[in-house]
Amino acid sequence: MAQPIALLSVYDKTGLIELAQGLSKAGIRLLGSGGTAKKIRDAGIPIEDVSDITKAPEMLGGRVKTLHPAVHGGILARSIASDEQDLKAQSISPISIVVCNLYPFEATISQPSCTLANAIEEIDIGGVTLLRAAAKNHERVSILSNPADYAEFLTAYTQGQGDIGQSFRSRLALKAFEQTAKYDEAISGYFREQYASAELPADKLVAPVQRIALRYGANPHQKPAQAYVTEVLSGSPGYINLLDALNSYALVRELQEALNLPAAASFKHVSPAGVAVGVELDETEKQVYGVDDLKEPLTLLASAYARARGADRMSSFGDFIALSAPCDVATARIISREVSDGIIAPGYSAEALDILKKKKAGKYCVLQIDPSYNPPAIETKQVYGVSLQQRRNDCKIGPELFQTIVTQNKDLPSVAVIDLIVATLALKYTQSNSVAYAYHGATVGIGAGQQSRIHCTRLAGGKADLWWLRHHPRVLALPFKKGVKRAEKANAIDLYVSGEVLEGSEKSQWESLFEGVVEPLTDAEKKEWAAKLDGVACSSDAFFPFPDNVHRAKKSGVKYLAAPSGSVMDGECIKAADEHGIVFVHTSLRLFHH
């Protein structure tokens, strides 16, 4: 039987001498490259140079050491007759153990003084090739890529009389593959920064932008931060901006595909404050949404954003906007008047882009995304250093989802289906638990991120109630003084319709916004007005555990209800819906989002 051969070529020489001693003592022939062979030889351990089998010296300043058929043929040869014959014909001996780790590329580029030339020299070629070759042939070859495994390997080799077992070889191969994957990721990330980063001058940008440097992560102390996506036309997006932008664009894109109508979303902290499709506004709605004085004719896209922004104006303050269609002038005009962090859309008219670029003194964030882009089927998220993977939530939400009507009332008109689709798609991109109310192609109340389902339903219902009270004639006739800002009006109206009790300076400040005394809405007026709202759709991202959700939804004008089945109380929830004459649809789809 031929003497087994081990090839050693390492940058990190931790534990190298002890390993070499153990291998030599076990009767293994040692081959080494460059500094690895020298260190072992200086310790008095017999070792041959790789050049002894390649018959070629190291060259190019050490760039070429192990790249040779005598090395890789010996590593990659399988235990089959044809491979053994090839080795014999070329006088190549099989190599059964490879010990290799890589140049410290990540440590090098982390140094402030690192130059491009420094980084390039730390890109390991031969080492990566050794790791991949040995790991690929791990049925026969053992690959040691981490000094922490040396002692265990020597023990297993001795106890197994030269065979460490397939399980151990497989584990070592997995480590090697993980190491090369991480190494390649670090290299590609570095060169994105050097050649395809948004902040580079035009003469240094050699490829389409693939990297955006961010000011910080979720909080100012979380630096550095970067993103590998989308095109920045103006401003500088933050980490949370991009979370909002990408989630909201996915939502509006799906809405347009589902309903063949332009869609808009107003996002805050990775949940929608409002979502809508392009349905024309009547004169009252134009006043409620603050676009009755707009000079440009309202397009369907502009109407969609007016509805989305106006659904919950308090939550939309400082929003990130998503549009499913190229931004037009009318939509840009509405956005220019609102307090907003940024926008993402598949395109912009020249005039619309000019309007948006002037916002926030030129710092308004304007992102453009390729409408043909489709994300991978598998998505990965890292939490506390642990990577989680799942299939992307690519379920389609359309009319077919709302066919299983479980109540006595089965009259589900097409306009109600549109509202259910809007509400349900909004939930798909809302932090769970969540419940959404929708009316006239727009959400009018979203209860997001609550641990209790009934609290979601109450929160969303409360928002819907305030939205409807904003339509009250007395609210529309509030005598604001000239010069009161839009955000101040929104806050004052919210305080008015919610019935918040004001005292002291807060009360004085609120009163100072109006010409004359403003009498509050009475409970009777609110109750009478609430009774006029009917035909609202409500959707839940998971089943209703108790009928209290159905009873609460009815109080906000809900006529159409959708939720997955599966609760032990489904029967009671259906009974409650029948009591109120509600059309209740059981879907087959849970939509948790985190």
C-alpha positions in Angstrom: 0.0 0.0 0.0 1.4 3.4 -1.0 2.3 5.9 1.7 -0.5 8.4 2.3 0.3 12.0 1.4 -0.7 15.2 3.1 -0.4 18.6 1.4 0.0 21.6 3.8 -0.3 25.2 2.6 -1.5 27.7 5.3 -1.4 31.4 6.1 -2.5 30.9 9.7 0.2 28.7 11.2 -1.6 28.2 14.5 -1.0 24.5 15.7 0.9 23.7 12.5 3.9 22.2 14.1 1.9 19.9 16.4 -0.2 18.8 13.4 2.9 18.1 11.3 4.4 16.1 14.1 1.3 14.0 14.5 1.0 13.4 10.7 4.7 12.5 10.4 4.4 10.2 13.4 1.5 8.4 11.7 3.7 7.6 8.7 2.2 10.2 6.4 4.4 11.8 3.7 4.3 15.6 4.0 4.3 18.1 1.2 4.4 21.8 1.8 4.4 25.1 0.0 6.6 28.1 0.6 6.6 29.4 4.2 4.6 26.4 5.4 7.3 23.9 4.4 10.0 26.2 5.8 8.4 26.5 9.2 7.8 22.7 9.4 11.4 21.9 8.2 12.9 24.4 10.7 11.1 22.5 13.4 13.1 19.4 12.4 10.1 17.6 10.8 10.8 16.0 7.4 8.8 17.6 4.6 9.1 17.9 0.8 8.4 21.0 -1.2 5.4 21.0 -3.6 7.9 21.8 -6.4 9.4 18.3 -5.8 6.2 16.8 -7.4 5.3 19.6 -9.8 8.9 19.9 -11.1 8.2 23.6 -11.3 9.3 26.3 -8.9 7.1 28.8 -7.2 6.7 31.8 -9.4 5.3 35.3 -9.8 6.3 36.3 -6.3 4.5 33.3 -4.8 1.3 33.8 -6.8 1.7 30.4 -8.3 2.6 27.6 -6.0 0.1 24.7 -6.0 -1.8 25.3 -9.3 -0.6 22.2 -11.1 -2.0 18.9 -12.4 0.4 17.0 -10.1 -1.3 18.6 -7.1 -5.0 18.8 -8.2 -4.9 15.5 -10.1 -3.7 13.9 -6.8 -6.5 15.6 -4.9 -9.4 15.2 -7.3 -8.8 11.6 -8.3 -11.6 9.3 -7.2 -11.2 5.7 -6.1 -12.2 4.3 -9.5 -10.2 2.4 -12.0 -10.2 5.0 -14.7 -8.9 7.8 -12.4 -6.3 5.5 -10.9 -5.1 4.6 -14.5 -4.9 8.4 -15.3 -2.7 9.0 -12.2 -0.5 6.1 -13.1 -0.1 7.3 -16.7 1.0 10.7 -15.5 3.1 9.4 -12.5 0.9 11.3 -10.1 0.4 10.1 -6.5 -3.0 10.5 -4.8 -3.2 13.1 -2.0 -5.5 12.1 0.9 -5.1 15.0 3.3 -5.1 18.7 2.5 -4.4 21.3 5.2 -5.1 24.9 4.0 -6.4 28.2 5.1 -6.5 31.5 3.3 -4.9 34.9 3.1 -6.6 37.3 5.5 -8.5 39.4 3.0 -11.1 40.7 5.4 -8.5 41.7 7.9 -6.5 43.5 5.3 -9.4 45.6 3.8 -10.5 46.6 7.4 -7.3 48.5 7.8 -7.7 52.3 7.1 -4.5 52.3 5.2 -5.4 49.5 2.8 -5.0 50.3 -0.9 -6.5 48.6 -3.8 -3.2 47.0 -4.6 -2.9 45.7 -1.0 -6.4 44.2 -1.2 -5.7 42.5 -4.5 -2.5 40.9 -3.2 -4.6 39.3 -0.4 -7.0 37.5 -2.8 -6.0 33.9 -2.4 -6.2 31.9 -5.6 -4.3 28.6 -4.9 -5.7 28.3 -1.4 -9.3 28.6 -2.5 -8.7 26.1 -5.3 -7.2 23.6 -2.8 -10.1 24.0 -0.5 -12.7 23.5 -3.2 -10.9 20.6 -4.8 -10.4 18.7 -1.5 -13.9 19.5 -0.3 -15.4 18.3 -3.7 -13.6 15.0 -3.3 -14.4 14.5 0.4 -15.5 11.0 -0.2 -11.8 10.2 -0.2 -9.9 13.4 0.8 -9.8 15.1 4.3 -9.7 18.9 4.1 -8.5 20.7 7.2 -9.3 24.4 6.9 -9.5 25.4 10.6 -6.7 24.9 13.1 -9.4 24.1 15.7 -9.9 20.7 14.0 -6.3 19.5 14.0 -6.3 17.8 17.4 -9.6 16.0 16.7 -8.4 14.9 13.3 -5.2 13.4 14.7 -7.1 11.5 17.3 -9.6 10.2 14.8 -6.9 9.3 12.3 -4.9 7.3 14.9 -8.0 5.5 16.3 -9.3 4.8 12.9 -5.9 3.5 11.7 -5.8 6.0 8.9 -9.6 6.3 8.3 -11.4 9.2 10.1 -14.8 8.1 8.7 -17.0 9.6 6.1 -19.1 11.6 8.6 -16.0 13.5 9.8 -14.8 14.1 6.2 -18.2 15.4 5.3 -18.2 17.8 8.2 -14.7 19.1 7.3 -15.8 19.5 3.6 -18.8 21.6 4.7 -16.5 23.9 6.7 -14.3 24.4 3.7 -17.3 25.3 1.4 -18.6 27.7 4.0 -15.1 29.3 4.3 -14.8 29.8 0.5 -18.4 31.2 0.2 -17.7 33.8 3.0 -14.3 34.6 1.4 -15.9 35.2 -2.1 -18.7 37.3 -0.5 -16.1 39.5 1.1 -14.2 40.0 -2.1 -17.2 40.8 -4.2 -18.5 43.2 -1.6 -15.2 45.0 -1.6 -15.1 45.4 -5.3 -18.7 46.6 -5.4 -17.5 49.3 -3.1 -14.5 50.1 -5.4 -16.2 49.9 -8.8 -20.0 50.0 -8.5 -20.9 52.2 -5.5 -23.3 55.1 -5.8 -21.0 57.6 -4.2 -18.2 57.1 -6.8 -17.4 59.8 -9.3 -18.4 59.0 -12.9 -14.8 58.1 -14.0 -14.5 55.5 -11.3 -17.9 53.9 -11.8 -17.3 51.0 -14.1 -20.6 49.1 -13.8 -24.2 49.9 -12.9 -24.7 50.9 -9.3 -24.9 47.8 -7.1 -24.1 49.3 -3.7 -25.4 52.3 -1.7 -23.6 53.5 1.4 -26.1 54.4 4.1 -25.7 57.0 6.8 -26.4 54.3 9.5 -28.5 51.3 10.2 -31.8 51.3 12.1 -30.3 53.7 14.7 -27.4 56.3 14.4 -25.0 54.2 16.4 -25.4 51.3 14.0 -22.5 52.0 11.6 -21.4 51.1 9.0 -24.5 50.3 6.9 -24.9 49.7 3.2 -27.4 48.2 0.7 -27.0 46.4 -2.6 -30.1 47.5 -4.4 -32.0 50.1 -6.5 -31.1 53.4 -8.1 -30.9 56.7 -6.2 -32.0 59.7 -8.3 -31.8 62.2 -5.5 -31.1 62.4 -1.8 -29.5 59.7 0.5 -31.7 56.8 1.8 -31.4 55.5 5.2 -31.6 51.9 6.4 -35.2 52.1 7.5 -36.0 54.1 4.3 -35.0 51.1 2.3 -37.0 48.7 4.4 -40.0 50.9 3.8 -39.2 51.4 0.1 -38.8 47.8 -0.8 -41.7 46.5 1.2 -44.0 49.2 0.0 -43.0 48.8 -3.7 -43.6 45.1 -3.5 -47.1 45.9 -2.2 -48.1 48.4 -4.8 -46.7 46.3 -7.6 -48.8 43.4 -6.5 -51.9 45.6 -6.2 -51.6 46.9 -9.7 -51.1 43.3 -11.0 -54.2 42.2 -9.1 -56.5 45.0 -10.0 -55.0 46.5 -13.1 -55.2 49.9 -11.4 -52.3 52.2 -10.4 -51.5 51.8 -6.7 -49.8 53.9 -4.0 -48.7 53.3 -0.5 -47.7 55.4 2.4 -45.3 53.5 4.7 -43.9 54.1 8.2 -41.6 51.8 10.1 -42.1 48.8 7.8 -45.9 48.8 7.8 -48.4 50.7 5.6 -50.1 53.8 7.1 -52.3 53.8 4.0 -52.7 51.9 0.7 -54.9 52.6 -2.2 -55.6 52.0 -5.9 -56.6 54.6 -8.5 -60.3 55.4 -7.9 -61.5 58.9 -8.7 -62.2 61.2 -5.8 -65.5 63.0 -5.4 -65.6 66.6 -4.3 -66.0 65.8 -0.6 -63.1 63.3 -0.8 -60.9 65.9 -2.5 -61.5 68.2 0.5 -61.0 65.5 3.1 -57.7 64.5 1.4 -56.5 68.1 1.0 -56.3 68.1 -2.8 -59.3 70.2 -3.7 -57.1 73.2 -4.5 -54.7 71.3 -6.7 -54.3 73.0 -10.1 -53.4 69.9 -12.1 -56.2 67.5 -13.0 -56.0 64.5 -10.7 -54.8 61.4 -12.4 -55.7 57.9 -11.1 -52.2 57.6 -9.7 -52.5 61.0 -7.9 -55.9 59.9 -6.6 -54.4 56.7 -5.3 -51.7 58.5 -3.4 -54.2 61.1 -2.0 -56.3 58.3 -0.6 -53.2 56.4 0.8 -51.8 59.5 2.4 -55.2 60.6 3.6 -56.2 57.3 5.2 -54.3 58.1 8.4 -52.6 61.4 8.1 -51.1 61.3 11.5 -49.3 58.0 10.9 -48.3 59.1 7.3 -46.4 62.1 8.6 -42.8 61.6 7.4 -43.8 58.6 5.2 -42.0 56.8 2.5 -44.1 56.6 -0.6 -44.4 53.8 -3.2 -46.0 54.1 -6.6 -46.7 51.2 -8.9 -46.5 53.4 -12.0 -44.2 56.2 -13.1 -44.7 59.3 -11.1 -46.6 62.1 -13.0 -46.8 65.8 -12.3 -50.1 65.7 -10.4 -48.8 63.1 -8.0 -45.5 64.9 -7.5 -47.4 68.1 -6.7 -49.3 66.4 -3.9 -46.1 64.9 -2.6 -44.3 68.2 -2.7 -46.8 69.7 -0.2 -46.5 66.8 2.4 -43.9 66.0 5.0 -42.3 62.9 3.6 -38.9 61.1 3.7 -38.8 59.7 0.2 -40.4 57.9 -2.7 -39.8 54.8 -4.8 -41.3 54.3 -8.2 -40.5 52.5 -11.5 -40.0 55.9 -13.2 -40.6 59.6 -13.2 -41.7 62.1 -15.8 -39.0 64.8 -16.3 -41.2 67.5 -14.7 -42.3 65.3 -11.8 -38.6 64.5 -11.1 -37.7 68.1 -11.2 -40.5 68.9 -8.6 -39.4 66.1 -6.3 -35.7 67.0 -6.5 -36.5 70.5 -5.1 -38.1 69.0 -2.0 -36.1 69.3 1.3 -33.6 71.6 -0.4 -32.6 68.9 -2.8 -32.2 66.2 -0.1 -35.5 64.4 -0.7 -34.8 60.7 -1.4 -36.0 59.7 -4.8 -35.5 56.0 -5.7 -36.1 54.3 -9.0 -36.6 50.5 -9.3 -36.6 48.3 -12.4 -40.2 47.2 -12.7 -39.1 43.9 -14.4 -37.0 42.9 -11.3 -38.2 39.8 -9.5 -36.5 38.8 -6.2 -35.2 35.3 -5.7 -37.7 32.6 -4.5 -35.7 32.1 -1.3 -35.2 35.0 1.2 -32.7 35.1 4.0 -32.8 37.0 7.3 -30.2 37.1 10.0 -31.2 37.5 13.6 -28.6 37.5 16.4 -26.0 35.9 14.1 -28.3 33.1 13.0 -29.4 33.0 9.4 -33.1 32.1 8.7 -34.3 31.1 5.3 -37.8 30.7 3.9 -39.6 30.7 0.6 -40.6 34.3 -0.2 -44.3 35.0 0.4 -45.2 34.9 -3.3 -48.8 33.9 -2.9 -51.2 35.7 -5.3 -54.2 37.5 -3.9 -57.1 38.0 -6.2 -60.9 37.4 -6.5 -60.5 33.7 -6.3 -59.4 34.0 -2.7 -62.8 35.2 -1.6 -65.1 32.5 -3.0 -65.8 30.6 0.2 -68.7 32.6 1.8 -69.7 31.0 5.1 -72.6 33.3 6.1 -76.3 33.4 5.1 -75.7 36.7 3.3 -73.7 35.8 0.2 -74.1 39.0 -1.7 -70.4 40.0 -2.5 -70.4 42.7 -5.2 -67.3 43.4 -7.3 -66.5 46.7 -5.5 -66.4 44.8 -2.2 -64.0 42.3 -3.7 -61.7 45.2 -4.7 -61.7 46.5 -1.2 -61.0 43.0 0.2 -58.1 42.6 -2.1 -56.7 46.0 -1.1 -57.1 45.2 2.6 -55.7 41.7 2.3 -52.7 42.7 0.3 -52.0 45.5 2.7 -51.9 42.9 5.5 -49.4 40.8 3.5 -46.9 43.7 4.1 -48.0 44.7 7.6 -46.3 43.7 10.8 -48.4 41.0 12.5 -50.8 40.6 14.1 -52.8 42.9 11.7 -56.3 43.8 10.6 -57.2 46.2 7.9 -60.4 48.1 6.9 -60.9 49.3 3.4 -63.4 51.4 1.5 -63.6 52.8 -2.1 -60.3 51.1 -3.1 -58.3 52.3 -0.1 -57.4 51.2 3.4 -59.1 53.5 6.0 -57.7 51.9 9.1 -54.9 49.4 9.8 -54.2 47.8 13.2 -50.6 46.6 13.0 -48.2 44.7 15.2 -50.5 43.9 18.1 -50.1 40.6 20.0 -53.9 40.4 20.5 -56.2 40.1 17.5 -59.0 42.1 19.1 -56.6 45.0 19.8 -55.8 44.9 16.1 -59.5 45.1 15.2 -60.1 47.9 17.7 -57.1 49.8 16.6 -58.0 49.6 12.9 -61.6 50.3 13.7 -60.7 53.3 15.7 -58.6 54.7 12.9 -61.5 54.0 10.4 -63.9 55.9 12.7 -61.7 58.9 12.8 -61.2 58.8 9.0 -65.0 58.8 8.6 -65.5 61.7 11.1 -63.1 63.7 9.0 -65.9 63.7 6.4 -68.4 65.3 8.7 -69.6 68.7 7.4 -68.6 70.4 10.6 -65.1 69.1 10.3 -64.9 70.2 6.6 -66.1 73.7 7.7 -63.5 74.2 10.5 -62.5 77.9 10.3 -58.7 77.6 10.2 -56.8 80.8 10.1 -54.9 81.7 7.0 -51.3 80.4 7.0 -51.9 77.3 9.2 -49.7 74.5 7.8 -51.0 71.2 6.5 -49.4 69.2 9.2 -50.9 71.6 11.9 -54.3 71.2 10.3 -54.0 67.4 10.3 -53.1 67.4 14.0 -55.8 69.8 14.9 -58.5 67.8 13.1 -57.3 64.6 14.7 -57.6 66.1 18.1 -61.0 67.5 17.2 -62.6 64.2 15.9 -61.0 62.1 18.6 -62.5 64.2 21.3 -59.2 64.5 23.1 -59.5 66.6 26.3 -57.1 69.6 26.0 -55.9 71.7 28.9 -53.6 74.6 29.5 -51.1 75.6 26.8 -52.1 72.7 24.6 -55.7 73.9 24.6 -54.6 77.5 23.9 -52.3 76.5 21.1 -55.1 74.5 19.5 -57.6 77.3 19.8 -55.2 79.8 18.3 -55.4 77.9 14.9 -59.0 79.0 14.3 -61.0 82.1 13.6 -63.5 82.2 16.5 -64.7 79.6 18.9 -65.0 76.0 17.7 -67.7 73.9 19.4 -66.9 70.2 19.9 -68.7 67.4 18.1 -71.2 65.9 20.6 -71.5 62.2 21.2 -74.9 62.2 19.5 -73.5 63.9 16.4 -70.7 61.3 16.2 -73.1 58.4 16.7 -75.5 59.8 14.0 -72.6 60.3 11.6 -71.1 56.8 12.3 -74.4 55.2 11.4 -74.1 56.6 7.9 -71.0 54.5 7.1 -71.8 51.2 5.5 -70.1 48.8 3.0 -66.7 48.8 4.6 -64.5 45.7 4.0 -62.3 44.2 6.7 -59.6 41.6 6.4 -57.5 39.8 9.0 -54.1 38.2 8.5 -55.1 35.2 10.6 -58.3 33.7 12.0 -60.6 35.5 14.5 -60.2 33.6 17.8 -63.5 35.1 19.2 -66.6 36.8 17.9 -65.8 40.0 19.6 -63.8 40.9 16.5 -66.9 40.6 14.3 -69.0 42.7 16.7 -66.3 45.4 16.8 -65.9 45.5 13.0 -69.6 46.1 12.6 -69.4 49.2 14.7 -67.2 50.8 12.0 -69.5 50.1 9.1 -68.1 46.7 8.1 -70.4 44.8 5.7 -67.7 42.4 4.2 -65.3 40.4 6.3 -62.4 38.1 5.3 -60.2 35.9 7.5 -58.7 32.4 7.3 -60.6 29.6 9.0 -59.1 27.4 11.7 -60.3 28.8 15.0 -62.3 26.6 17.4 -64.7 29.6 17.5 -65.2 29.8 13.8 -68.9 28.8 14.3 -69.5 31.6 16.8 -67.8 34.1 14.6 -70.1 33.1 11.7 -73.1 33.4 14.0 -72.0 36.9 14.9 -71.6 37.8 11.3 -75.1 36.5 10.5 -76.5 38.5 13.4 -75.2 41.7 11.7 -76.0 40.6 8.1 -72.3 40.6 7.3 -70.9 38.7 4.3 -68.1 36.6 5.9 -65.5 34.9 3.6 -63.2 32.2 4.8 -59.9 32.4 3.0 -57.3 29.6 3.0 -54.4 32.0 3.5 -52.6 33.1 6.6 -50.5 36.2 6.1 -48.2 36.7 9.0 -45.4 39.2 8.2 -42.2 39.8 10.3 
